[in-house]
């Protein structure tokens, strides 16, 4: 038997409706904030992700799927969405018509990580990118969009962790003191952090290995090194969040995994006890130089990404179901070949009229066909045998009331529609009385 590659999984029919509903929810929220979808290739040129020799992130240095295609082109499966969107933004000159592009994407990403619970080698992300504005208000908008999504999934106690990495000048002065601090503890640093000390010392603050060591806690904090403009900008982001009643917590150790971030960085958490430490549902930050690094004009930008698997898991733990039980309108039980042929004609009429129907193509026994009607959660079960067929009639059972009737084959469609309409009217307060 051929099995799926390690770190991948199948989304089976029972789960795929939740995926579709999550995607639908995301699209609705993006519409509320006026973000438009962009779809970029799943594989890109190697250079899209490996531009910066100093990039020390695990994702770029250790986890990309890189390969040569049959014409010897160096290709990388996308490990994240931002770089591909940025490449497309520059290549298609999206900046020409719109000074600000508000985009979102959704789809599979690939990272060669050690597979474990909640970590896969193929996984899905949703992300937004707001390109072209350096307003602190748009940073707050992106965070607010993320919080709205979490709320729509029925999760409460949303926590925004936020920090500012400041502008280049601020980061340079912070970097100097940080290098000085960690250099005096170099022997205690993990191997990765020794490299980070050389290439990107801010990333040491992200280290999961060294995090709890004492010299970590005494490390200088970025907020003491933000220059006046960076401080004012950060305050403006926080003020905008206050204005939207979004709770946040400033975390001076938050630097985020990617090397291109500046100013605002943030993580969005929901209180999910089952998740333990892995509460982060989405995260992002401002990246003002990425677009120009890729050959585009100066384009200050901010973005955020969520893992869809984690959002679904979080939703299933929240108690607010994304989808109700799957149902169909009608399940047909045909007894005999002639009845089966006639049933396909009736189903065709019903489907054209918008009713979902199915029948048993295995010609099973009456009992097994009833079971299938049940399994499909059919609202109506229809039984057509030779006797009924001779009289051009069919037996129909309303599974919600157990009411049974024999009706003309011509009446199947109007009968079901009429019953559904009555039920819909009955569901609206006061209408049921009129109906009686
Ligand atoms: P990142 O792009 O690393 O900031 O990740 C953003 C979100 O994507 C995380 O919060 C996770 O929910 C999700 N994510 C990242 N890597 C994986 C993975 N290997 N498997 C599943 N989800 C992931």
Boltz pocket constraint, residues with backbone or C-beta under 6 A from the ligand:
constraints:
  - pocket:
      binder: B
      contacts: [[A, 79], [A, 80], [A, 111], [A, 113], [A, 118], [A, 119], [A, 120], [A, 121], [A, 122], [A, 123], [A, 124], [A, 125], [A, 257], [A, 280], [A, 281], [A, 282], [A, 283], [A, 305], [A, 306], [A, 307], [A, 308], [A, 309], [A, 310]]
      max_distance: 6.0
